[in-house]
Amino acid sequence: GVQTCALPISFHQEIECMSCGLLTTSMSTNYIHPLPIISSKTSTTVPQLMESSQQWQQLDNTVCRQCSGTARRHRIQLSSVSGRAMCLQLLLWEAATNNAVVKKPVQLTGVPRSVVTTRNGQRYKFVGCVRHVGDTQHSGHYTALVKHGDKWLNCNDETLTVQCWPRRIADIYLLFYELVAA
């Protein structure tokens, strides 16, 4: 049979009403962890993105069930991963004022050496990524970089090339991590 190594990721979500202080918590699962690009910096690291995604964010258009207040905030923390692999998705596109969708410019630094740690202490090392070259999520070209020993395989359609990690890389869309053996 087929063995899958990507199992659900558990998230701990907190929502707080700024008016009455009601705090609700919940657990949810997904196969991909979405990472918003919150910072206005154009250069960042994966651990910085993970940290900023776990900070309190304003919630728009939601109402508190206790006081009917609309000033609410939430945060989502990566609790645990059930499998040996984890996928992070950078939320690169956002709605602009004219209802157009624009790509956020972000350059990740330190990616090949990045390690992600969950709330329960699981550590995951970076093993590959999918890159998107293009201005919209509906057009462009996707390629992949996959760790192979101390080199990287650049997978571009039917062509595989061995290379070092690129010095400047600003088009990563999905990041793949593997559980570090204890």
C-alpha positions in Angstrom: 0.0 0.0 0.0 0.9 3.7 -0.2 2.4 5.1 3.0 1.8 8.8 3.6 4.1 10.8 5.9 2.2 14.1 5.9 -0.4 13.9 8.6 -2.5 16.6 10.2 -1.0 19.6 11.9 -2.8 20.7 15.1 -3.3 24.3 15.8 -4.3 26.0 19.1 -6.5 29.1 18.4 -7.5 31.8 20.9 -10.0 34.5 20.3 -10.4 37.4 22.8 -13.0 40.0 23.0 -11.4 43.4 23.6 -14.7 44.7 25.2 -15.6 42.1 27.8 -12.4 40.0 27.9 -14.1 36.7 26.9 -11.4 34.3 25.8 -12.3 31.2 23.8 -9.9 28.5 22.7 -10.2 25.8 20.2 -8.1 23.2 18.5 -8.2 22.6 14.7 -6.2 20.5 12.2 -5.1 21.0 8.7 -2.4 19.5 6.4 -0.8 22.8 5.5 0.2 25.6 8.0 -0.6 29.0 6.3 1.9 31.7 7.2 0.8 35.3 6.6 3.4 37.8 5.6 2.6 40.3 8.4 5.8 42.3 8.6 6.4 45.2 6.2 10.0 44.1 5.9 11.0 42.6 2.5 13.6 40.3 4.1 12.7 37.9 6.9 13.4 34.3 8.2 11.0 31.4 8.6 11.3 31.5 12.4 10.4 35.3 12.3 7.3 34.5 10.2 6.3 31.7 12.6 6.7 34.1 15.6 4.8 36.9 13.9 2.0 34.6 12.8 1.5 33.6 16.5 1.1 37.2 17.7 -2.4 38.7 18.3 -4.1 39.8 15.1 -7.3 42.0 14.8 -10.4 40.1 13.7 -12.6 42.0 11.4 -16.4 41.5 11.0 -16.8 39.2 14.0 -19.1 39.6 17.0 -18.6 38.5 20.5 -21.3 36.0 21.6 -21.2 37.4 25.2 -21.3 41.2 24.8 -21.9 41.6 21.0 -18.7 43.7 20.8 -16.8 43.8 17.6 -13.3 44.6 18.8 -11.8 41.1 18.8 -8.4 39.6 18.2 -7.0 36.1 17.7 -3.8 34.2 17.5 -3.0 30.7 16.2 -0.2 28.6 17.5 1.3 25.5 15.9 0.7 22.8 18.6 1.9 19.5 17.1 2.4 17.6 13.9 1.2 14.0 13.7 3.6 12.9 11.0 7.2 13.0 9.9 6.7 15.9 7.5 5.2 19.3 7.6 4.2 21.9 4.9 4.2 25.6 5.4 2.4 27.9 2.9 3.4 31.5 2.6 0.4 33.7 2.0 2.0 35.8 -0.7 -1.0 37.3 -2.2 -3.3 40.0 -0.7 -6.3 42.0 -1.9 -5.4 45.5 -2.9 -7.7 48.6 -2.6 -9.0 48.2 -6.1 -10.0 44.5 -5.5 -6.9 43.3 -7.4 -4.7 40.7 -5.9 -1.1 41.6 -5.5 2.0 39.5 -4.6 3.8 40.6 -1.5 7.6 41.0 -2.0 9.3 38.9 0.6 12.8 37.4 0.6 13.5 34.6 3.0 17.0 34.4 4.5 18.5 31.4 6.2 16.0 29.0 4.7 18.3 26.0 4.1 19.3 26.0 7.8 15.9 26.7 9.2 14.4 24.6 11.9 10.8 24.9 13.1 9.8 23.9 16.7 6.2 23.2 17.7 4.6 24.0 21.1 5.3 20.5 22.3 9.0 20.6 21.3 9.0 18.7 18.0 11.8 19.9 15.7 11.5 19.9 11.9 14.4 20.7 9.5 13.9 22.3 6.0 14.1 19.8 3.1 12.6 21.5 0.1 10.3 24.1 -1.4 8.0 25.0 -4.2 8.7 28.3 -5.9 6.3 30.5 -7.9 7.5 32.9 -10.5 4.7 35.2 -11.7 2.6 38.1 -10.7 -0.7 36.3 -9.8 -1.6 33.0 -8.2 -3.4 32.1 -11.4 -0.5 32.6 -13.7 3.2 32.0 -13.6 5.5 29.0 -13.3 6.2 26.6 -10.5 9.5 24.9 -9.8 10.9 23.0 -6.8 14.2 22.9 -4.9 14.7 19.6 -3.0 17.6 18.7 -0.6 19.8 15.9 -1.9 22.8 15.3 0.4 24.6 18.7 0.7 23.3 19.9 -2.7 19.9 21.0 -4.0 18.0 19.5 -7.0 16.2 22.2 -9.0 13.1 20.5 -10.5 11.9 22.6 -13.4 9.3 20.7 -15.6 11.2 17.8 -17.0 14.7 19.2 -16.2 16.6 18.3 -13.0 19.8 20.2 -12.2 22.1 20.0 -9.2 23.0 23.3 -7.7 23.9 25.2 -4.5 21.1 27.1 -2.6 20.5 30.4 -4.5 21.9 33.5 -2.8 18.7 35.5 -3.2 15.4 33.7 -3.3 12.2 35.7 -3.2 9.6 33.4 -4.8 9.1 30.6 -2.2 5.5 29.6 -1.9 5.5 26.2 -0.1 8.2 25.0 2.4 8.6 21.4 3.4 10.1 20.2 6.7 11.0 16.8 8.0 11.0 15.6 11.6 14.5 15.7 13.2 15.2 12.3 14.9 15.5 12.6 18.7 
